[in-house]
């Protein structure tokens, strides 16, 4: 059922069709294997040979042969974030398939890189048109500081121009993806729609993997000059986009456009509209589409800047961390609260923190004007629930990936793995995720986090007390304060008070909270279900010393039928288990 819901089989089949890789190899190998397969097929069709990569080539002077040297190159540009809260529309423009488009537009490929640039003969200058790129980086260890020259086009004796191998592969993939998306629009058969969606997704992943394939220093066929050139052009494009919007577009349309943030392939623009009404949002959408068209005209095809969405309101906390109420197609109704990099989408926060953060965002984003006082009151109420032990244990469970043994430091969850092994319990393997809760450790004189994490099942069984103070100070406080810092001054003092002083609503950040010994039991109730209809079966206090009931009052009349059906189901399950166990032994 899970395979069907996630459409894994459909996506694997379509990926195999696109990349020319067998399905079992897709599962066993990483992304580079798929790119190499496509590269081999393209080279075969074009009568090219792929060089065998020797480790001895390191030191030849080319940056791509740096398996042991740790060479790198400067990545994408992240524009400085003008942090704060924006209550007028913020427009987002996005480059469509930026890195694949750069490779196509500038004909970047293995064989178009001029590896030993020198003086060209006059005949070669007429036949080969080259372009030089400066990929200077700020780090001396980077491949930056160099200039790389690529052949933009070359003509054969018949006068025909030719592209490089990588641009050819990408053109084919992008066209095929466009065709698949067009076919989806007119498709009524849901199964066929899923297949086409899996196909366009496979094309998208394949396109975006080619740049990474070239930039992997320990990969099958690295080419760092190419990867460095792609990111250098990308940095130039994002900076030129900001300049064109703030200077030229502002002058032409008599509006004060300001780029408040930009990251790799997108920019967020404040057009300084007077309000946040539907009319203002429509105006921002119109300005965004005009700006995208104006900027696109200055870049070589197929590089294209597109209007993506409008945020209103928009909270910008720092680089790669923001939240906004998103409008993409209609200015009348928002689609969702879109968040990036904050606690609601991070896996290192417990569900309780995510829940409180989401509730605050809902209050701030969906009330006009934003009701910040209501959001602060909500936080205080939820903190009270936490310190009073009224939050279910399941909402306080944290999750971390298990690393290799011998890692530096004493990671709390790794210490728990050791304790679980000492108890003879099966602990998660390397790479799996371990669930744990923070408890009060009364056996240690000095408080250490690594000694106070525990397996939730063990904590319940041994009636350990949850360290609610730790959850307030280390899980909830920092993200909530960062959220409200862009909304009100002195956010920490307004919400949590100063240190252990009383907060405005009477809630205190306690230092030694000792809940009752059975507090976890309040949230875990052992129940029984009817084997006939699955309804809950309650046990009376008079029957507490007797075996639990297996049938509800409605099913008691047909007791024999239900018992026989349950026995038949049990036998069938045992047969299935035996067959699976036999298969396991064969492996």
N, C-alpha and C positions, 0 to 999 in steps of 0.2 A: 504493500500500500504506500509506503514511504517513497519507494522508487518511482511509483506512478505519480504521486503528488509533486515530487521534485522534477519529474520528467527527465530523470537521469539517463534512461535508455535512449530516448529520442535525441537528447543532446549529444550523447556519446556517438551514436550512429552518424549524426550530421557532422560532428567534428571529424570523425574518421573519413567521411566523404570529402570534406574540405581539405584536410591535410595529407591524405593518402597514407594514414597510419592505421594499423590494425587496432581494434577496440581494446584488446588485452594490453597492447603496448601503450595506449592512451592512459590506462590506469596505472601502469608500472613506471612510466617515464614522466619527466617533467616537461615544461613548456618548450624548452630548447629543442627537444627531439622532434616536435611537430614542425618547428621552423626549418630545421635542417632537412626534413623530408620534403617540404615545399621547395626549398632551395635546390635540392638535388633534382627534383622533377623539372624545374625551370631551366637549370643548366643543361640537362639532357636534351631538352627541346631546342636549346640555342647552341648546342655543340660546344659547351664550355666544360672545362675540367675544374674540380674543386681541389685546391692544394691540401695535402696531408699536413696536419698541424704537428710539428715537432717541438718538444720542449726545449731542444737545443737552440731554437731560433731566438730565445730570449737574449737580449743584448745586441740585437742587430741594429738597434736604433729606432725601430718603429714602436710606437707606444702600445700597439696591440699585443706585442709579445712580452707581456709583463706578468706572467703567472706568479713569479716569486717576488716581484718588485713592488707590488701594491700600488701601481699607478692608478690614478683616478682622474676625473675631470669634473668641471663645475656643472652642477645640475640646473634645474629650472629656476626661474625668478619668482620669488614671493614678495609682492609689493608690501611696503609698510602699511599696517592696518591703522586706520584712523578710528580708534576704538571709541565706543559710546553707543547711545541709543538713538535711533533714527525713526521718527514718527511720520515722516513723509516717504513716498515710495523710493525704493532703491532698486535700480534695474541691473540685471545680470546678463552680460554678453559672453558667449562661449565660442571658442574655435572648434569647428567640426573636424574631428580626427586630426589634431594638430601635428603630431610627429609623423604619421604616415603622409600627410599632405606636404610637409616640408621635404621629406625624402623624394617625393614625386616632383615637386616644383623645382627643386635644385639638382635633380638627377644624382642623388647621393647613392653610391653603391661601391662594392668592393673593387670592381674593375675600373670605375671612373675616378678613383683616388689616384692622383699623381704622386707616387711614392718617392721619386727622386726628382723634384722640380729643377729644371734647368732651362737654359735658353732654347726656345723652340725654333725649329727651322721654319722658313716662310711658308712652305707647303703645308706643314703641320698646323700652323696658325690658321690657315684657311680651312683645313679639314676638321680641326679640333677647336671647339670654343670652350675655354676654361674660365673658372671663377674662383677667386681666392677668398677664404674665410678666416677671420681672426677669432680664435677661441680662447683668448687670454683669460686666465682665471686668477683668483685672488690668492691661491695657495700654490707655493712653489713645487709641492709634491704632485700637483695635478698635471694632466697632460696639457693644461693651459700654457700660455706664453708662446704658443706656436701658431703658425699659419698653415692651413691645409688647402690644397688646390684640388678641385674636382672638375672633370670634363663635363660641361653642361650638355653637349650633344656632339655627335660625330657623324660624318657622312661616309657612306661606302662609295665605291667607284661609280655606282649607278646614280649617285646624287641623293640617295634616301637617308634621312636622319634616323638615328637609333637611340633608344633609351637604355639605361642600365638595367641589370637583372632585378634588383630590389624594387625600383619604380614600376617595372612590368608586373611583378607579383602583386604589388599593392594596388595598382590600377585594376587588375582582374578581381581582387578580393573586394574592393570598394564597390565596383560595378555589380558584382554578384550580390553583395549585401543590399544594395539599393533595389535590385530586382526582387529579392526575397521580401523586403519590406513593402514594396508595391503590391506584390502578390497577396500579402497578408490582408491588405485593406479591402480587397474585393472578395475575400474568402468567407464563406458561410459555414463550411464544415469545421467544427471545433478541433477535431483531431488533426486535420490538415493545417489548421492555423498554428497548433502547437509545433508541428514539424517545421513549418516555415520560420517560426520564431526561434526554434533551436538552430536552424540553419543560419539565420542572420546573426545570431549570437556567436556562432562558431566563426563566421567571417570577421566579426568585430574583434574577438579575442585574438585571432590569427594576425590581423592588421597591427594591433597594438603590441604584439609580442616581438615583432621584427626589430624595433629599436632596442628593446631589452636584450635581444639575442646578440646584437652588435656590441653592446656595452658591457657584457659579462666577461671580465678579464680571464676567468677560468672556464669559459664556455667552450663549445665545439669550434667556433670560428669567430673569435672576437675581432672587432675593428674599432678601437677606441677613437681614432681620428674621425670616423664617421659619426659615432655616437656623440662625441664632443661638439662636432659641427652642428648636429641636430639641436642640441640644447642651446648652443650659442645663438643660432637663428631664432629659436623659441624665445630666448631672453630678449633679443632685439625686437621681435614682433610685439611682445607684451609691453615693452617700454614705448615703442612707436605708437601702439594703440592708445596708451594713456596720453601721450603728447597730442595725438590727432584729436582725441575727444575733448581734452581740456582747452586746446588752443583753437583748432580749426572749426570743430563742430560748434563750440560755444560762440564763436564769431559769426558763423553763418546762420545760426538759428536764434540768436539773441537770448540764450539761456545760459546760466552759470552751471556748467557741468563739471563735477569733481569726481575723480576716481578715488573711492574711499578704501578699496582693497582690490588686490589681484593675486591670483595664484596659478602659476603654470600656464593654463590655457583659458582663463576666465577673468573678467573684470567686473567689479560692482560699482555702479555709477549713481551719484546723487545729483539729480537735476534741479534740486532746491525748489520743488513745487510747494505751493502754499499750504496744502493740507493732505489728508489721507482718505478723501472721499473716493468713490468709484470713478468719478470724472478725473481726479488726479492720477489714479492708477492707470486709466486708459491713456492719459497724456504721457505717462512714463513709458508705457508699452510702445506708443507711437514714436517717441523720441529714441527709444532703444532700437527699434527696427530701422529708423533712419540712420542712426549712428553706425549700426552694423553694416548697412549697405555702403555708407560713405567710406568706412575704413577698409572694407573688403576690396574696393576698387583700387586701392593703393598697393595691394599685395599680388604677387603672381599666382595664377591658378595652379592647383585647385584650393589654395588656402582661402578659407572662408570664415568670417566672423558672423555668428548668428545670434539673434535675440533668443534668450532662453526663458527668463521668468522675471517677475517683480516681487520684491519683498516689501511688506508694509503691515506692521512695523518690522524693524530690523535691529537686532542687538549684536554688536561686534565686540567680542571680548579680547581677542588677540589674533595672531596669525593662525589660520586653520581652525579657529573656534568661533562659531557664530550660530545664531538662530533667527528665524524670520517666518512670518506668516506668508505663505507662497501663493502667488497668482501666476498662472502660466497661459491660460487660454481665455478666461473670462475675468473681467474686473469686478464683477458683481459678487462672486462667491469664491472664497479662498479654498485651495485644495487641501492643504495640511500645514502643520508647523514643521518646517524643514530645519534640521539641526545638523551641525558638523563639528566633530571633535569634542563635544561636551559629554557630561556624565550620562545622559539618557541613551547614548549610543556606544558608550565604552563598556567593555566587559569586566573592568576592574572595580566596578561599583556594585553594591548590593541592590536588590530590587526595591528595597525601601527608599534608598536615596534617589533612584531613578523615578520612583512614583512621586515623591515629594517635589522633585525638580520639574517633572512634567506638569504637575498640578499648578505650580507657580507660573510656568510658561503659559498655560491655558488662561489663567487669570489675567496676566499682563498683556498677552497678545490679543485676546478676544474681547476685551472690554475697552470702550472708548468713552472718555479718556482712560488710559490704563489705571486700574485700581491697585496701586502698589501697596497701600495700607492693608487691603484685603489679603494680598499675597503674603505680607509679613505676618499677619495674624494667623494665616494658614500654617506657616512654618512653625510658629510657636505652639500651635495646637498639636501638630504632628510630633514635635519634640517632646511635649508632655506625654503623649501616648507612648512614645518610645521609653522614656525614663520610668514610666509607671508600669512597664511590662505588658502593655496592651497591643504590641506589634507581634504578629505570628512569627515564629522562628524561621519559617521558609523565606520570609522577606529579608532576613538578615544573613542569608548564606552568601558567602563570597566564593569566587572561583578563580583559580590560577593554573596555568600550564605547568606540568611537571618537567623540570629540566634534567640534565645529566647529573650523576653523582659527582661530588668533588667540586661543585661550582663555588665561586668565591662568596664569602660572607655566609650568614645564616639566614636564608630566606625562610620566613615563618612556615609557609606551606611545605617546604622541603624538610624542615624539622618534624612536621607532622607525619610525613611519609616514613621517616625513620622510626617514629614511635609506633605507627601502624604495623610496620614490619616486625618490630620487637614484640608486639602483641599477637603476632601470628595471623594477622588479617591481610587479605589481599589488598595491596596498594596499587594505585594507578601506575601504568607503565609510562616511560619517557614519551612526552608528546601529548599524553592525555591530560585532561583538566581535572583538578582536584577541588572538591567542594569542602568548605570549612566555615566555622563560626568562631568569633572571638569570645572567650569566656574569662571569668575571674579565676586566676590561679592562686589559690591560697597556700600552696606548698612552697612557693618561691618567696624569699625575703625581698629580693630585688625584682621589680617588675620588668619583664622583657616580653616583647610582643611574640617572639618566636616560641616562647614556652606557653603562650596563652591561646593558641589556636587549636581547635579540636574538631574532630569528625562530628557532624551533626547527630548521627545515630548514636555515637558513643556519648555525646553530651546529654542526649535525652535519656539514655539508659542509666547513666550515672548521676542524673539530676544536677548537672553542673549549671552554674549561674552565668547568664550572658553579661558581658561587660558593656552595659549600655553607654557609659561615659565614653568609652573608646569609640563607639559608633558615632556619637555626637561630635567628638573632637576630631576624629581622623577620617570619617567617611562623609558626614553631612555638612559640617561647618564650612570647609573651604569652598566647595562648589557653590553652595548657597550664597556665601559672601561675594564670590566673584560674579554671580548672576546679578545681585542687587547693587554692586558697585557701579554698574553702568546706568542704574536707575535713580539712586538716591545717594546723597553724601553720608559718610559715617555709617555705612551699611552694617558693619559688624556690631557696632555699639547699639544700633537700633534694634537688631534682631536678637543678638546673643548677650548683650550687656558687656561688661568689662570683666574678664577673667571669670571668677566664680561669683561675681555680684549678681543680684537678682535681676532677671529680665523684666521688661515692662508688664508682661501678663502674669508674672508670678512664677514662671518656670525658671529653675536654676540649673546651671551647669554643675552638677554635683561631683564631688571628688571621690566619695566612697558610698556608692549606692549598693545596698545589700538587699536584693529581692528575696522573696520567700523561697524556701528550698524547692518547692514543687511548682515553680512558676511556669516552667516549660510544659508541664503536664496539662496546663489549662488550654493549650492549643492543639493537643494531640488526643484524639478520642478513638478508642478501639471500637469498631462497629462490625456488624455482621449483615450480610445481604442474603435475601431469599434466593435459593438455587433455582427457583422456578421463574420468577419475574424480576429479580435483581433489586427489589425494593429493600429499604433498610428494615432490619428486624430489631426491635427494641427488646431488651432483657429487663424483666422486673427485678426489683431487689430481692424478692423471695426466691428467685431462680438463680441467684448469683453463684450458688455452689453446685449447680447442675450444668451439664453440657449445653453450649449455646444452641438456640433454635436455628434450624436450617430452612424453614419454610414460614412464610407469613400466614396470617389467618385466612387469606383468600385462596391460597394454594394448598392448605392442609387437606382439603377434601380429595385432592388427586395426589396424595402423598406418594403412592407406589409408582405412578407414572413419572413423577418428577425425579424420584430417586433412581429409577431405572435409566432415565435419560442422562442423569448426571454420571452414573456408572459407565454408560456407553461412551460418553464424551471423555471420561478419564482413560478408558482403554484405548480410544483413538489417539489421545494425546501421548500415551505411553508408547504406542507403536511408532508415532512420528518421532518421538525422542530417541527411540532405539535405532531408527533408520539414520537419523542425523548423527548419532554417536558412532555408528558403524562407518559412516563417511568420514568423520573426524579421524578415526583410527587409520583409515587408508591414507590420509594425508601425512 
